[in-house]
Amino acid sequence: MMRKDKKTILGHYLSPLVYGANDGIITTFAVISGATGAALTLEVIIILGIANLFADGFSMGVSNYLSMKSQREYEEQRSGEPVMTHQDPAKHGLATFSAFVLAGSLPLVPFLFLNPTGNQQFIVSAIATAAAFYIVGSLRSYILDKPGWRAGLEMLLIGGAAAAIAFSLGWAVDAYLV
């Protein structure tokens, strides 16, 4: 039996890992940004962040599993034969969930462990989020033939735009309602 090298295994799971990590970072920071922009309490920010982390992570993992399983079933139905593929929907779903929770927890860490002082937690969270986007993005270059700085910057810019939208909307809705 031939052993697969780490690069081949990571390449096999690259899509659900990047998808899960990127969405985990974006949605968790978006929730935190929106809640901070709306001037919600620390407790509410933590509750929303943790609820998002696990509920959305589970949803993403299960959705990936169901979409891959549905596609396989459709292809088998069309061909009338079992489809031989190396993609295991359950393992891809687990990879999506794991990457989502691991990477998505980074924006929440400052709110869990730093004493609240002004906007310090949010600023540290924003820095941790930017670093997470850049690191996850640049790690793609381990598998892809793409410069690490470019892959990191690409993910940082896309994620940063989502975070800015969430913060702005939280601030605007709070200003409108108050």
C-alpha positions as CSV (number, residue, x, y, z in Angstrom):
1,M,0.0,0.0,0.0
2,M,1.4,3.4,-1.0
3,R,1.5,6.0,1.7
4,K,0.3,9.5,0.8
5,D,2.5,12.4,1.7
6,K,1.3,15.3,3.9
7,K,1.0,17.6,0.9
8,T,-1.2,15.2,-1.0
9,I,-3.5,14.7,2.0
10,L,-3.7,18.4,2.7
11,G,-4.4,19.0,-1.0
12,H,-7.2,16.5,-0.8
13,Y,-8.8,18.5,2.0
14,L,-7.7,21.9,0.8
15,S,-11.2,23.1,-0.3
16,P,-13.1,22.3,3.0
17,L,-10.2,23.5,5.1
18,V,-9.9,26.9,3.4
19,Y,-13.7,27.2,3.1
20,G,-14.3,26.4,6.8
21,A,-11.4,28.5,8.1
22,N,-12.3,31.5,6.0
23,D,-15.9,31.4,6.8
24,G,-15.2,30.7,10.5
25,I,-13.0,33.8,10.8
26,I,-15.4,36.0,8.7
27,T,-18.6,35.1,10.5
28,T,-17.2,35.1,14.0
29,F,-15.5,38.4,13.5
30,A,-18.6,39.7,11.7
31,V,-20.8,38.8,14.7
32,I,-18.3,40.4,17.1
33,S,-17.9,43.5,14.9
34,G,-21.7,43.9,14.6
35,A,-22.2,43.5,18.3
36,T,-19.3,45.8,19.1
37,G,-20.6,48.4,16.6
38,A,-24.0,48.2,18.3
39,A,-22.3,48.7,21.7
40,L,-23.6,45.4,23.2
41,T,-22.2,44.2,26.5
42,L,-19.2,41.9,26.8
43,E,-21.4,39.1,28.0
44,V,-23.7,39.4,24.9
45,I,-20.7,39.6,22.6
46,I,-19.2,36.4,24.1
47,I,-22.6,34.5,24.0
48,L,-23.2,35.5,20.3
49,G,-19.6,34.7,19.4
50,I,-19.7,31.2,20.9
51,A,-23.2,30.4,19.6
52,N,-22.1,31.5,16.1
53,L,-18.9,29.5,16.3
54,F,-20.5,26.2,17.0
55,A,-23.9,26.5,15.4
56,D,-22.5,28.0,12.2
57,G,-19.5,25.6,12.2
58,F,-21.9,22.6,12.6
59,S,-24.1,24.0,9.8
60,M,-21.2,24.5,7.5
61,G,-19.8,21.0,8.1
62,V,-23.2,19.3,7.7
63,S,-23.9,21.4,4.6
64,N,-20.7,20.4,3.0
65,Y,-21.4,16.7,3.8
66,L,-24.9,16.9,2.5
67,S,-23.9,18.7,-0.7
68,M,-21.2,16.2,-1.5
69,K,-23.4,13.2,-0.7
70,S,-26.2,14.7,-2.8
71,Q,-23.9,15.2,-5.7
72,R,-22.6,11.7,-5.5
73,E,-26.1,10.3,-5.3
74,Y,-27.1,12.3,-8.3
75,E,-24.2,11.1,-10.4
76,E,-24.9,7.5,-9.4
77,Q,-28.6,7.9,-10.3
78,R,-27.6,9.3,-13.7
79,S,-25.1,6.7,-14.5
80,G,-26.9,3.8,-12.9
81,E,-23.6,2.7,-11.3
82,P,-21.8,3.5,-8.1
83,V,-19.5,6.5,-8.4
84,M,-16.0,5.7,-7.4
85,T,-14.5,8.8,-5.8
86,H,-11.8,9.5,-3.3
87,Q,-13.9,12.2,-1.6
88,D,-15.5,11.0,1.6
89,P,-18.4,13.5,2.4
90,A,-18.2,12.8,6.1
91,K,-14.5,13.5,6.3
92,H,-14.9,16.7,4.2
93,G,-17.7,17.8,6.5
94,L,-15.6,17.2,9.5
95,A,-12.7,19.1,7.9
96,T,-15.0,22.1,7.3
97,F,-16.3,22.0,10.8
98,S,-12.9,21.7,12.4
99,A,-11.3,24.4,10.4
100,F,-14.3,26.7,11.0
101,V,-14.1,26.3,14.8
102,L,-10.4,26.4,15.1
103,A,-9.8,29.5,12.9
104,G,-13.1,31.1,13.8
105,S,-12.2,31.0,17.5
106,L,-9.3,33.4,17.1
107,P,-11.4,36.6,16.9
108,L,-13.2,35.6,20.1
109,V,-10.1,34.9,22.2
110,P,-9.5,38.5,23.2
111,F,-13.0,38.8,24.6
112,L,-12.6,35.7,26.7
113,F,-9.2,36.5,28.1
114,L,-8.5,40.2,28.1
115,N,-9.8,42.5,30.8
116,P,-12.2,45.0,29.2
117,T,-10.5,48.4,28.8
118,G,-12.3,50.7,26.2
119,N,-12.0,49.1,22.8
120,Q,-8.9,47.1,23.6
121,Q,-10.6,43.7,23.2
122,F,-12.0,44.7,19.8
123,I,-8.7,46.1,18.6
124,V,-6.8,43.0,19.6
125,S,-9.6,40.9,18.0
126,A,-9.3,42.9,14.8
127,I,-5.5,42.3,14.8
128,A,-5.9,38.6,15.5
129,T,-8.5,38.3,12.8
130,A,-6.3,40.1,10.2
131,A,-3.4,37.8,11.2
132,A,-5.6,34.7,11.0
133,F,-6.8,35.7,7.5
134,Y,-3.3,36.3,6.3
135,I,-1.8,33.1,7.9
136,V,-4.6,30.8,6.6
137,G,-4.4,32.4,3.2
138,S,-0.6,32.1,3.0
139,L,-0.7,28.5,4.2
140,R,-2.5,27.7,0.9
141,S,0.8,28.3,-0.9
142,Y,2.1,25.1,0.8
143,I,-0.2,23.3,-1.6
144,L,-0.7,25.8,-4.4
145,D,1.9,27.2,-6.8
146,K,1.2,30.7,-5.6
147,P,3.4,33.1,-3.5
148,G,2.4,33.0,0.2
149,W,2.2,36.8,0.5
150,R,-0.3,37.0,-2.4
151,A,-2.5,34.1,-1.1
152,G,-2.4,35.7,2.4
153,L,-3.2,39.2,1.1
154,E,-6.1,37.8,-1.0
155,M,-7.8,36.3,2.0
156,L,-7.0,39.3,4.2
157,L,-8.7,41.7,1.8
158,I,-11.8,39.6,1.3
159,G,-12.2,38.9,5.0
160,G,-11.5,42.5,6.0
161,A,-14.2,43.8,3.7
162,A,-16.8,41.4,5.3
163,A,-15.7,42.6,8.8
164,A,-16.0,46.3,7.8
165,I,-19.5,45.7,6.5
166,A,-20.6,43.9,9.7
167,F,-19.1,46.6,11.9
168,S,-20.7,49.4,9.9
169,L,-24.1,47.8,9.8
170,G,-24.0,47.2,13.6
171,W,-23.1,50.8,14.2
172,A,-25.7,52.1,11.7
173,V,-28.5,49.9,13.1
174,D,-27.6,50.9,16.7
175,A,-27.5,54.6,15.7
176,Y,-30.9,54.3,14.0
177,L,-32.6,52.4,16.9
178,V,-31.2,54.5,19.7
